[in-house]
């Protein structure tokens, strides 16, 4: 029974979250050992957390990074039914102070429909093959209209081919493109299906772009976006193509990264009057 309980608890967190939590806990443990000379850091007391927050801020950590680390400490205490030392009033005030004294400055610009149009147009002018042109256009348009994280369609390494969206998770009709997500960041519940409708502007239509791409890709199983040999499209390839497209369009590539498709999709949806609930549903 104990092994089943542990299995269920392990399944509650994604692999990325588990790794991030472990890194944060290790950092906190090292701090307690080195600076507070506390060998048994768990369960922790609020004064230790207060000192840790001050140390992180002094060491140049962004407020968001400090908050993420505290989330890991909080989780470990809650899962073992201990009092959460990060929930103390003084800790919350320290985070507020850190945010005011060191406000975050996100330099990423949202990819608007005007920018998206330029990116798609660029594929006709930069030096890439016909296959890559259709592949890149489809990735741009689906990433934007489906609020995708780039890690969901482009793999960090060839070994992670199964971690990106698969061809079997996508279905095309004359009016929409539906994508089934079995899991995604911070979620491992029942599958979620998103339907992306066709766009009135053919040049920005994700359904048309996906049809053209699938016509050259074929119906073979494997990653939804892959090279002719079957290897998944890599994040590095996507980043290089995006940089080339931005340069051709005369846009600062420093301001646009892969996540800007998702940011732009949410921004555009909000400007069109979509409710917060629907934006959250699309963004999962």
C-alpha positions in Angstrom: 0.0 0.0 0.0 2.8 2.4 0.8 4.4 1.9 -2.6 1.0 2.7 -4.3 0.7 5.9 -2.2 4.1 7.0 -3.1 3.4 6.2 -6.8 0.3 8.4 -6.7 2.2 11.2 -5.0 4.9 11.1 -7.5 2.4 11.2 -10.3 0.9 14.4 -9.0 4.0 16.3 -10.2 5.3 16.5 -13.7 9.0 15.5 -14.3 10.0 19.1 -14.8 8.3 20.3 -11.6 9.9 17.4 -9.6 13.3 18.3 -10.9 12.8 22.0 -10.1 11.6 21.2 -6.6 14.6 19.0 -6.0 16.9 21.7 -7.1 15.2 24.2 -4.9 15.2 21.9 -1.8 18.9 21.2 -2.4 19.6 24.9 -2.5 17.7 25.5 0.8 19.4 22.5 2.4 22.9 23.8 1.5 22.0 27.3 2.8 20.8 25.9 6.1 23.9 23.8 6.4 26.5 26.4 5.3 25.1 29.6 6.7 22.8 28.6 9.6 24.8 25.5 10.6 21.6 23.5 10.7 22.1 19.9 9.6 18.5 18.8 10.1 16.7 21.4 8.0 13.4 19.5 7.8 10.9 20.4 9.1 11.9 24.0 9.0 11.0 27.0 11.1 10.0 30.4 9.8 13.2 32.2 10.9 15.3 29.9 8.7 13.0 30.7 5.7 13.2 34.4 6.4 17.0 34.3 6.4 17.0 32.2 3.2 14.8 34.8 1.4 17.1 37.6 2.5 20.1 35.5 1.3 18.5 34.8 -2.1 17.6 38.5 -2.6 21.1 39.6 -1.7 22.6 37.0 -4.0 20.7 38.6 -6.9 17.8 36.2 -7.3 14.7 37.5 -9.0 11.5 37.6 -6.9 9.9 35.0 -9.1 12.8 32.7 -8.6 12.6 33.1 -4.8 8.9 32.4 -4.9 9.4 29.3 -6.9 12.0 28.0 -4.4 9.6 28.7 -1.6 6.9 26.7 -3.4 9.1 23.7 -3.2 9.7 24.2 0.5 6.0 24.6 1.1 5.1 21.5 -0.9 7.5 19.3 1.0 6.1 20.5 4.4 2.5 20.2 3.3 2.9 16.7 1.8 4.2 15.5 5.2 1.5 17.3 7.2 4.0 19.8 8.8 3.3 23.5 9.3 4.2 25.4 6.2 6.9 27.9 7.3 6.6 29.8 4.0 3.0 30.8 4.8 4.0 33.1 7.6 3.0 36.7 7.3 6.6 37.9 7.5 7.6 35.7 4.6 4.8 37.0 2.4 5.9 40.6 3.2 9.5 39.8 2.3 8.4 38.6 -1.1 6.3 41.7 -1.6 9.3 43.8 -0.6 11.5 41.9 -3.0 9.0 42.5 -5.8 8.9 46.2 -5.2 12.6 46.6 -4.8 13.5 44.4 -7.8 10.6 44.4 -10.2 10.7 42.0 -13.0 11.3 43.4 -16.5 10.1 40.9 -19.2 11.7 42.0 -22.4 9.6 39.6 -24.5 7.2 41.2 -26.9 3.9 39.5 -27.8 3.7 38.2 -31.4 0.7 40.0 -32.8 -1.2 39.0 -35.9 0.8 41.6 -37.9 4.0 40.1 -36.7 2.7 36.6 -37.3 1.8 37.6 -40.9 5.4 38.8 -41.5 6.8 35.5 -40.0 4.7 33.4 -42.4 5.6 35.7 -45.3 9.3 35.3 -44.5 9.2 31.6 -45.3 8.9 32.5 -49.0 12.0 34.6 -48.9 14.6 33.0 -46.6 16.7 30.1 -47.8 14.8 27.0 -46.7 13.4 24.0 -48.6 9.8 23.7 -49.7 9.2 21.1 -46.9 10.8 23.3 -44.3 8.7 26.3 -45.5 5.4 24.4 -45.0 6.7 22.9 -41.7 7.7 26.3 -40.3 4.6 28.1 -41.4 2.4 25.4 -39.8 4.4 25.6 -36.6 4.1 29.4 -36.4 0.3 29.4 -37.0 -0.5 26.4 -34.8 1.7 27.7 -32.0 -0.1 31.1 -32.1 -3.7 29.9 -32.5 -3.5 27.0 -30.1 -1.6 29.0 -27.4 1.2 26.4 -27.5 4.4 26.2 -25.6 7.3 25.6 -28.0 8.4 22.6 -25.9 5.2 20.9 -26.9 6.0 20.9 -30.6 9.8 21.1 -30.7 12.1 18.7 -28.8 15.2 19.7 -26.9 16.9 16.5 -28.0 16.1 13.7 -30.5 15.7 11.4 -27.4 12.6 13.5 -26.4 10.7 12.7 -29.5 7.9 11.1 -27.5 7.6 14.2 -25.3 6.2 16.5 -28.0 2.8 16.4 -29.6 2.4 13.3 -31.8 0.7 13.0 -35.2 -2.0 10.8 -33.6 -3.0 13.7 -31.2 -4.0 15.9 -34.1 -7.1 15.7 -36.3 -8.1 17.9 -39.2 -11.5 18.7 -40.6 -12.6 21.3 -43.1 -13.4 23.7 -40.4 -10.9 23.1 -37.6 -7.8 21.5 -36.3 -8.2 19.6 -33.0 -5.3 18.7 -30.7 -5.5 16.2 -27.8 -3.2 16.9 -24.8 -2.6 13.8 -22.7 -0.4 15.9 -20.3 1.2 19.3 -20.2 3.0 21.6 -17.8 1.7 21.3 -14.2 -1.1 18.9 -15.4 -1.4 15.1 -15.6 -5.2 14.5 -15.5 -7.6 13.3 -18.1 -6.9 14.2 -21.8 -7.8 17.7 -22.8 -8.9 18.5 -26.4 -8.6 22.0 -27.9 -10.3 22.9 -31.2 -8.6 25.5 -33.3 -11.0 27.0 -35.9 -10.1 28.0 -39.4 -9.2 31.6 -39.9 -11.0 33.9 -42.3 -7.6 35.2 -43.6 -6.2 32.2 -45.6 -2.7 33.5 -45.0 -3.1 33.2 -41.3 -5.3 30.0 -41.2 -3.8 27.3 -39.1 -6.1 24.7 -40.7 -4.9 25.5 -44.2 -1.3 25.5 -43.1 -1.6 22.2 -41.3 -3.3 20.6 -44.4 -0.4 21.8 -46.6 2.1 20.5 -44.2 0.5 17.1 -43.6 0.3 16.7 -47.4 4.1 16.6 -47.6 4.7 15.0 -44.2 2.4 12.1 -44.7 0.4 10.1 -42.1 3.2 8.1 -40.6 3.3 7.9 -36.7 5.7 10.0 -34.8 6.1 13.6 -33.8 3.5 15.9 -35.3 6.3 18.2 -36.5 9.2 16.2 -37.8 11.9 16.3 -40.5 11.6 14.0 -43.6 13.8 11.4 -41.9 11.4 11.1 -38.9 13.5 13.1 -36.4 11.5 15.6 -34.3 11.9 19.2 -35.1 14.4 20.6 -32.5 14.1 23.7 -30.4 17.4 24.9 -31.9 16.0 24.6 -35.5 12.8 26.5 -34.5 14.9 29.2 -32.8 17.2 29.6 -35.8 14.3 29.8 -38.2 12.5 32.3 -36.0 15.6 34.5 -35.8 16.0 34.4 -39.6 12.3 35.3 -40.1 12.5 38.2 -37.7 15.7 39.5 -39.3 14.1 39.4 -42.7 11.0 41.2 -41.4 13.2 43.9 -39.8 12.2 43.1 -36.3 14.5 42.8 -33.2 15.1 39.1 -32.7 16.1 39.9 -29.1 12.5 40.8 -28.3 10.8 37.7 -29.7 11.3 34.2 -28.4 9.3 31.0 -28.7 7.1 31.8 -25.8 6.0 35.0 -27.5 3.6 33.1 -29.6 1.7 32.1 -26.5 2.0 35.6 -25.0 0.7 37.1 -28.3 -2.2 34.6 -28.5 -3.4 35.5 -25.0 -2.9 39.3 -25.7 -4.8 39.1 -29.0 -7.6 37.1 -27.4 -8.0 39.6 -24.6 -8.1 42.6 -27.0 -10.9 40.8 -28.9 -12.9 40.5 -25.7 -12.4 36.8 -24.9 -13.2 36.1 -21.3 -10.4 35.3 -18.8 -11.9 31.9 -18.4 -11.8 31.1 -22.1 -8.2 32.4 -22.3 -7.2 30.2 -19.4 -8.9 27.2 -21.1 -7.1 27.8 -24.3 -3.8 28.3 -22.5 -4.4 25.3 -20.3 
